[in-house]
Amino acid sequence: MGFNDRDMLNMEMADKIVVCINSKDIGALYNLFSDEVRNNDKALKSNILKIYNFLDGKIDSYEKWAVGSTTDIEKDKNSTYYYSSFKLSINNVEYYLYYIYYPKNDFSLDSEGIKSLKVVKVSEDDKYFCYWQDMQPGIFLPDEAK
């Protein structure tokens, strides 16, 4: 799998997340997370439902805000992860969607998939600021979603 293929997979992941949010499909979003997250985060499904309730509507529009990636290569193994942010509009309220996604990880196959997902209102982004490397596996819930 080449790097261009991985870039395309990352954009496809954003589209899949949007489809899951719009259809409020808990199982579909759950299955986009890595095996590692699904096996270790017992509250993942209930947190997905809390995010859907927090957003309370379908996404009217979304746009790529920022995307970065990191690749580790060691002999014949490699791993790439993307840290991506998108701006969403739902019922005239703007949100940021942040996620960390591993399309490929030869070092740990169980970590392929979404590692972390965070959705916050644009107006509250500073309140919930964190660096990408500080995002915990699973779903981040803003105070309103808990």
N, C-alpha and C positions, 0 to 999 in steps of 0.2 A: 504494500500500500504506500503510494507516494504522498508527498506533502500536499500537493494540490488536491488529492482525493480526501485527505484529512480536513483541509479547509472546507471542502464541499460538505463533508459529513457534519462539521460544526454548524454550518448554516442550515442544514437539514434538521439538526437537533433543535435549533431555535424554532423552526416551523412546526416541529412535532410538539414542542412545549406549548406553543400557541394553540394548536388544535386541541390538546388536552385541556387547557384552561377554558377554551370556548365550549367544549362539550362536557366540562366538569367530570371527565373520565378519570377516576381515582386509579383504577387498575392500569390504564395505559401510561400515566405519568409515573406511577410506581415502577413499572417495568423498564422505564428509561434510566433509572438509577442503576449504579453498578451492583453486582452481586454482593460486594463487600458492604455497601451501605444498606442494602435490603436485609442482609443477615445480621447487622449490628444495630440498626435503628428500629427498635420495636414500635416507636410512635410515628413512623414514616407515613403510613396511610392516614392516620388521624390528622397529622400535620398538613398533608395534601388537602384534605377536606377543609381545614382551617384557612389555608391560602385561598381556596376557591370561594369560601364565604367572605373572606376579607376583600377580595377583588369584586365580588357581587356584580357580575355582568360579563358580557362578551367583549373581547378586544376589538375596538373600532379600527385601530391602526397600530403599527409598530415599526420601529426603525432601528437599525444597528447603531449603537452609540459608540462602542469601543470593543475591539477584539485584540487579544494578545495571545501568544502561545509560547510554550517552553518545550524543548525537545532534549532528551537525554539519549546519548548513544554510547554504547559500550560493547565493543567487539561486534557480535552479530545480533545484538538486541537493541531495541530502542523503544522510547516512550514519548508520546506527545500529549500535552494537555492544553486546553484552551480555557482562558478566562474571558468571558464575554459579557457585555452589557447591552441591553436593548431598552429603548424608551417605549412604553406602552401607553395607549390612551383608552380608557374605559369610562363611558358616561361622563365625558368632559373632565375626568380626573387623570392626571399623568402619574405613571409609576415607572420605576426602574426595575428591570428584571436582570439579575446577575446570576451567572452559573459557571461552574467549573466542570469541564467535560473531558474525559479521556477517550478518544476514538481508538487509541492503540496503546497498549502497555505490555510489552514482552516481559517485563520484570515482575508483573503481578496481573495476571489475566482477570482476576476477580475484581480489579478496580476499573475495568473498561466500562464506560457509561458515565452518567452524571454523578459527580461527587457531592456537589453543594449547589443549592438553589436558594436565592434570596429575592424577595419582592418587597419594595418599600415605595411609599409615595414620594414623588420628586421633592415635594415640600418638606419632607422629613429625612431626606437622604443624609444630611450632616449628622443628624441625631444617631443614625445607625451605621455611621462610617466604620469601615474596617479595611485592612489591607487584604488583598487576595489570599495571601498565605495564612491569614488568620481565620478564614472562613472554615467553619467546622463541617464535617460530613453531614449530609441530610438537608433539612430545610430550616432556614432561619425564619422565625416568626416575629414580625413587629408587634409591639404592645397591643395594637388594635385587633390583631388576629388571634391572640391567645385565649 
